Amino acid sequence: MALADRNDLEFTYSLIDRIFRLSLGELADFSGAKYDGNYSLSLEEAQRRKHEYVAERVRIGPGRRVLDLGCGWGPLLNFVRGCGGQGVGVTLSCAQVEACRRHGLDVHLMDVREVDRDTFGPFDAVASLGAFEHFCSPEDHRAGRQDDVYRDVFARAASVLRDGGRMYLQTMVFGRNMIPIDDVSIDAPRGSDAWYLALMQHQFPGSFLPFGAEQVIRAAEPCLGLVESSSGRLDYIETIKQWRARFAKRSFRKTVMKARLVPRYLTSSEFRLAFTSGVSANSVCFERELLDHHRLVFEKR
């Protein structure tokens, strides 16, 4: 298994799909926004700034074809459409596919490992915002396959790109203060680095992060050259803060949705741990630099 499988992603994204959309909008943008230190921006303004940045870096515009790997609820694909481009997305979440198609977006329920040039034809650009962190599983890491997984993803991206085409990748990675993986445990003292990292594992089962941007860049090297790299760690902390405020905002429809999850809460200790622990594990991990967040631009060699 070279990727969080469909059941893992259904647990994280499809199970609370309606709550995501009621909190963040129908085209819920669940990847880090781009504030560039200007935290007076609204969440929507910062997300649009991110999309504009992506469009500029990978040259999205009229007539351009863009492949979105792990497209979520389709916010980037919608932006591509607004630029006059043609976007195609893949995701492993049934709920996300249905939500995207309701808005006329071309999205397919598909494993990124199945995508090649014959699947949808050639593209001018490839993007992946927040999905790369799900491409490698803990089992792959333990088996020593992590680099192979990433090299395969980049080879597939390069295979669909026209010569000189670009790929934008936005992903979480383990940060400079990351502790040894074997120390990560939900039985560690509450509030410790080991406990927060374990909590994140429960929130995103089946997923394993790269060890810094260096591992990602090295895996891309055979077919995609690095054009630009920057850290979005501080911007992601602000994004999470804004998300939490949106999720906490009450509404009748959201209350009804949460009530429907009560049976799952009562029968699944994993669910209780992942979604009702009362802390934002990823925000704390970013603050402690156990995690980092990178925006990477590549060009086909």
Secondary structure in CASP SS format (residue, H / E / C, confidence):
PFRMAT SS
TARGET T0000
AUTHOR 0000-0000-0000
METHOD secondary structure of the structure
MODEL  1
M C 1.00
A C 1.00
L C 1.00
A C 1.00
D C 1.00
R H 1.00
N H 1.00
D H 1.00
L H 1.00
E H 1.00
F H 1.00
T H 1.00
Y H 1.00
S H 1.00
L C 1.00
I C 1.00
D H 1.00
R H 1.00
I H 1.00
F H 1.00
R H 1.00
L H 1.00
S H 1.00
L H 1.00
G C 1.00
E C 1.00
L C 1.00
A C 1.00
D C 1.00
F C 1.00
S C 1.00
G C 1.00
A C 1.00
K C 1.00
Y C 1.00
D C 1.00
G C 1.00
N C 1.00
Y C 1.00
S C 1.00
L C 1.00
S C 1.00
L H 1.00
E H 1.00
E H 1.00
A H 1.00
Q H 1.00
R H 1.00
R H 1.00
K H 1.00
H H 1.00
E H 1.00
Y H 1.00
V H 1.00
A H 1.00
E H 1.00
R H 1.00
V H 1.00
R C 1.00
I C 1.00
G C 1.00
P C 1.00
G C 1.00
R C 1.00
R E 1.00
V E 1.00
L E 1.00
D E 1.00
L E 1.00
G C 1.00
C C 1.00
G C 1.00
W C 1.00
G C 1.00
P H 1.00
L H 1.00
L H 1.00
N H 1.00
F H 1.00
V H 1.00
R H 1.00
G H 1.00
C C 1.00
G C 1.00
G C 1.00
Q E 1.00
G E 1.00
V E 1.00
G E 1.00
V E 1.00
T E 1.00
L C 1.00
S C 1.00
C H 1.00
A H 1.00
Q H 1.00
V H 1.00
E H 1.00
A H 1.00
C H 1.00
R H 1.00
R H 1.00
H C 1.00
G C 1.00
L C 1.00
D E 1.00
V E 1.00
H E 1.00
L E 1.00
M C 1.00
D C 1.00
V H 1.00
R H 1.00
E H 1.00
V C 1.00
D C 1.00
R H 1.00
D H 1.00
T H 1.00
F H 1.00
G C 1.00
P C 1.00
F E 1.00
D E 1.00
A E 1.00
V E 1.00
A E 1.00
S E 1.00
L E 1.00
G C 1.00
A C 1.00
F H 1.00
E H 1.00
H H 1.00
F C 1.00
C E 1.00
S C 1.00
P H 1.00
E H 1.00
D H 1.00
H H 1.00
R H 1.00
A C 1.00
G C 1.00
R C 1.00
Q H 1.00
D H 1.00
D H 1.00
V H 1.00
Y H 1.00
R H 1.00
D H 1.00
V H 1.00
F H 1.00
A H 1.00
R H 1.00
A H 1.00
A H 1.00
S H 1.00
V H 1.00
L E 1.00
R E 1.00
D E 1.00
G E 1.00
G E 1.00
R E 1.00
M E 1.00
Y E 1.00
L E 1.00
Q E 1.00
T E 1.00
M E 1.00
V E 1.00
F E 1.00
G C 1.00
R C 1.00
N C 1.00
M C 1.00
I C 1.00
P C 1.00
I H 1.00
D H 1.00
D H 1.00
V C 1.00
S C 1.00
I C 1.00
D C 1.00
A C 1.00
P C 1.00
R C 1.00
G C 1.00
S C 1.00
D H 1.00
A H 1.00
W H 1.00
Y H 1.00
L H 1.00
A H 1.00
L H 1.00
M H 1.00
Q H 1.00
H H 1.00
Q H 1.00
F C 1.00
P C 1.00
G C 1.00
S C 1.00
F E 1.00
L C 1.00
P C 1.00
F C 1.00
G H 1.00
A H 1.00
E H 1.00
Q H 1.00
V H 1.00
I H 1.00
R H 1.00
A H 1.00
A H 1.00
E C 1.00
P C 1.00
C C 1.00
L E 1.00
G E 1.00
L E 1.00
V E 1.00
E E 1.00
S E 1.00
S E 1.00
S E 1.00
G C 1.00
R H 1.00
L H 1.00
D H 1.00
Y H 1.00
I H 1.00
E H 1.00
T H 1.00
I H 1.00
K H 1.00
Q H 1.00
W H 1.00
R H 1.00
A H 1.00
R H 1.00
F H 1.00
A H 1.00
K C 1.00
R C 1.00
S C 1.00
F H 1.00
R H 1.00
K H 1.00
T H 1.00
V H 1.00
M H 1.00
K H 1.00
A H 1.00
R H 1.00
L C 1.00
V H 1.00
P H 1.00
R H 1.00
Y H 1.00
L H 1.00
T H 1.00
S C 1.00
S H 1.00
E H 1.00
F H 1.00
R H 1.00
L H 1.00
A H 1.00
F H 1.00
T C 1.00
S C 1.00
G C 1.00
V C 1.00
S C 1.00
A H 1.00
N H 1.00
S H 1.00
V H 1.00
C H 1.00
F H 1.00
E H 1.00
R C 1.00
E C 1.00
L C 1.00
L E 1.00
D E 1.00
H E 1.00
H E 1.00
R E 1.00
L E 1.00
V E 1.00
F E 1.00
E E 1.00
K E 1.00
R C 1.00
END
